[in-house]
Amino acid sequence: MSLSLYDLFISMGLFAKAIVVILAAMSIFSWTSAFQKLYQILRSQGETRRFAPEFSRFLQEEQLDGAIKLAEKQKKSHVARVVGEALSEVKPLLRDRATITAADINSVERAVEREILIVSAELKRGLGILATTGSTAPFVGLLGTVMGIVNAFTGMAASGGGGSLGAVSAGIAEALITTAFGLIVAIPAVWLYNYFTTKIDFLSVEMTYTSKELIDYLIKSVGSEFGRSIFTKEFQTQKASQTSGPVSH
């Protein structure tokens, strides 16, 4: 006669029940982390899709003040945060109509790198739960299986070896269910971890590419009100005078 999962759980020993409860808690934590991460990524991508066209239009029209204000308003977009950090470095110079030098560009690059590291760390927060669940849940289930089989054979030995095949099979089935439950918990966690890792890598590429494009824009075309040819000439002069190598951008 087949037993339902509930009946099988009720018939389990205390140790096996503890293993099942631990696996259930691991599953709840992993799925909660996955839904939070999915919401965070989808929200960031949605705001970026709304931010990017308007930001590009401001740059094409050389309205840097508008671009700065737009980036400052976007707090959830990963791209907006990075380019906003870059513009915040040159914001005082832009408003004071000062000349932007190669040292200022280097400062922008360092600010961008710091912000990319911060945003990437925020995006990766919580993935450790999925990684831990995916790697340890099968072993937690296997622990329950091993102890269940030990108990089954111990009971068989205590009865003088006269236990029926049905009794032994019931004990082994009770033991194996914890391994099955461990795999049920681990497999989705591994899938979700790989999915989010790939998505975060893609977002990191977006942040890096956009920041490099903005830095190139600042080098080549700061804006007509600052004298584009004067800035370009000065920057190239400073760049050529450096003996340690070219300015990275």
C-alpha positions in Angstrom: 0.0 0.0 0.0 1.5 3.3 -1.0 1.8 6.1 1.4 1.3 9.8 0.8 4.1 12.2 1.5 2.3 13.4 4.6 1.9 9.9 5.9 5.6 9.2 5.1 6.6 12.3 7.0 4.6 11.3 10.0 6.1 7.9 10.0 9.7 9.2 9.9 12.0 9.2 12.8 13.0 12.4 14.6 16.3 12.8 12.8 14.7 12.4 9.4 12.0 14.9 10.2 14.7 17.4 11.3 16.5 16.9 8.0 13.3 17.6 6.1 12.6 20.7 8.1 16.1 22.0 7.4 15.7 21.4 3.7 12.4 23.1 3.7 13.9 26.1 5.4 16.8 26.2 2.8 14.2 26.0 0.0 12.2 28.9 1.4 15.3 31.0 1.9 16.6 30.3 -1.6 13.3 31.0 -3.3 12.8 34.2 -1.3 16.3 35.4 -2.3 15.6 34.5 -6.0 12.3 36.5 -6.1 14.0 39.5 -4.5 16.9 39.3 -6.9 14.6 38.9 -9.9 12.6 42.0 -8.8 15.8 44.0 -8.3 17.2 43.1 -11.8 13.9 43.7 -13.6 13.4 47.0 -11.9 16.9 48.1 -12.7 16.6 47.1 -16.4 13.2 48.8 -16.7 14.5 52.1 -15.3 17.6 51.8 -17.6 15.4 51.4 -20.6 13.6 54.6 -19.7 16.7 56.4 -18.8 19.0 55.6 -21.7 17.1 57.3 -24.6 16.6 60.5 -22.7 20.1 60.6 -21.4 21.5 60.1 -25.0 19.3 62.9 -26.2 20.7 65.3 -23.6 24.2 64.4 -24.7 23.5 64.8 -28.4 22.1 68.2 -27.7 25.0 69.0 -25.4 22.7 69.7 -22.5 25.0 68.4 -19.7 23.0 70.0 -16.9 19.9 68.1 -18.0 21.9 64.9 -18.2 23.2 65.4 -14.7 19.8 66.1 -13.3 18.4 63.1 -15.1 21.1 60.8 -13.7 20.7 62.1 -10.2 16.9 61.3 -10.2 17.5 57.7 -11.2 18.5 55.7 -8.1 17.6 52.2 -9.2 19.1 52.0 -12.7 22.5 50.5 -12.7 23.6 52.5 -15.7 22.3 55.8 -14.3 24.1 55.3 -11.1 27.4 54.7 -12.9 27.2 57.6 -15.3 25.7 59.8 -12.5 28.9 59.1 -10.5 31.0 60.1 -13.5 29.2 63.4 -14.1 29.2 64.2 -10.4 33.0 64.4 -10.6 32.9 67.1 -13.3 29.7 68.7 -12.2 31.5 71.6 -10.3 33.7 72.2 -13.2 30.8 72.3 -15.7 28.8 74.7 -13.6 31.8 77.0 -12.9 32.8 76.9 -16.6 36.2 75.7 -15.7 38.6 73.8 -18.1 38.4 70.0 -17.7 41.9 68.6 -17.7 43.4 65.1 -18.1 43.6 64.8 -14.3 39.8 65.4 -14.1 39.2 62.6 -16.7 41.4 60.3 -14.6 39.3 61.2 -11.5 36.1 60.4 -13.4 37.5 57.0 -14.4 38.3 56.2 -10.8 34.9 57.3 -9.7 33.3 55.1 -12.3 35.3 52.1 -11.3 34.4 52.5 -7.7 30.7 52.8 -8.5 30.8 49.7 -10.8 32.3 47.7 -7.9 29.6 49.0 -5.5 26.7 48.3 -7.9 28.1 44.9 -8.8 28.4 43.9 -5.2 24.8 45.0 -4.5 23.6 42.9 -7.5 25.5 39.9 -6.3 24.1 40.2 -2.7 22.0 37.2 -1.9 23.5 34.9 -4.5 25.5 33.2 -1.8 22.2 31.7 -0.4 21.5 30.1 -3.8 25.0 28.9 -4.1 25.0 27.4 -0.6 21.7 25.8 -1.1 22.6 24.3 -4.4 25.9 22.8 -3.2 24.8 21.6 0.3 21.2 20.5 0.0 22.0 17.1 -1.6 24.5 16.4 1.1 22.0 17.3 3.8 19.5 14.9 2.2 22.2 12.3 1.9 22.9 12.6 5.6 19.3 11.8 6.4 19.5 8.8 4.0 22.6 7.4 5.6 21.2 7.7 9.1 17.9 6.2 7.9 19.5 3.2 6.4 21.6 2.7 9.5 18.5 2.8 11.7 16.8 0.4 9.3 19.5 -2.2 9.5 20.0 -1.6 13.3 16.3 -2.4 13.8 16.7 -5.5 11.6 19.7 -6.7 13.6 17.8 -6.0 16.9 15.0 -8.3 15.7 17.5 -11.2 15.1 17.5 -10.8 11.4 14.0 -12.0 11.1 12.5 -8.8 9.9 10.3 -9.1 6.8 11.3 -7.6 3.4 8.4 -5.2 3.7 9.6 -3.8 7.0 13.1 -3.3 5.6 11.8 -1.7 2.4 9.7 0.7 4.4 12.8 1.8 6.4 14.9 2.3 3.3 12.1 4.2 1.5 11.9 6.5 4.5 15.6 7.0 4.3 15.8 7.7 0.6 13.0 10.3 0.7 15.4 12.8 2.3 17.9 12.5 -0.6 15.1 13.0 -3.1 14.0 16.1 -1.2 17.5 17.4 -1.1 17.8 17.1 -4.9 14.4 18.9 -5.3 15.7 21.8 -3.2 19.2 21.9 -4.8 18.4 21.7 -8.6 16.3 24.9 -8.8 18.8 26.7 -6.6 21.7 25.8 -9.0 19.6 26.9 -12.1 18.7 30.2 -10.5 22.3 30.9 -9.4 23.6 30.3 -12.9 20.8 32.4 -14.4 21.4 35.4 -12.1 25.2 35.2 -12.5 24.8 35.4 -16.2 22.4 38.4 -15.9 24.7 40.2 -13.5 27.6 39.7 -15.9 25.5 41.2 -18.7 24.6 44.2 -16.5 28.3 44.7 -15.6 29.1 44.8 -19.3 26.4 47.4 -19.8 27.8 49.6 -17.0 31.4 49.3 -18.2 30.5 50.0 -21.9 28.3 53.0 -21.0 30.8 54.5 -18.7 33.6 54.2 -21.3 31.3 55.9 -23.9 30.6 58.8 -21.5 34.3 59.2 -20.7 35.1 59.3 -24.5 32.3 61.9 -24.8 33.9 64.1 -22.1 37.3 63.8 -23.8 36.1 64.6 -27.3 33.2 66.9 -26.8 32.7 68.6 -23.4 30.3 71.1 -24.8 30.3 74.1 -27.0 30.2 76.5 -24.1 33.5 75.2 -22.9 35.4 75.5 -26.2 35.7 72.1 -27.6 38.8 72.7 -29.6 40.6 74.3 -26.6 39.8 71.3 -24.4 40.8 68.7 -27.0 44.1 70.5 -27.7 44.9 70.8 -24.0 44.0 67.2 -23.2 46.1 65.9 -26.1 49.0 68.0 -24.9 48.8 66.6 -21.4 48.3 63.1 -22.8 51.4 63.4 -25.0 53.5 64.8 -22.2 52.9 61.8 -19.9 55.8 59.4 -19.9 54.1 56.6 -17.9 51.7 55.8 -20.7 48.5 57.1 -22.2 45.4 58.0 -20.2 43.0 55.0 -20.1 39.5 55.6 -21.2 
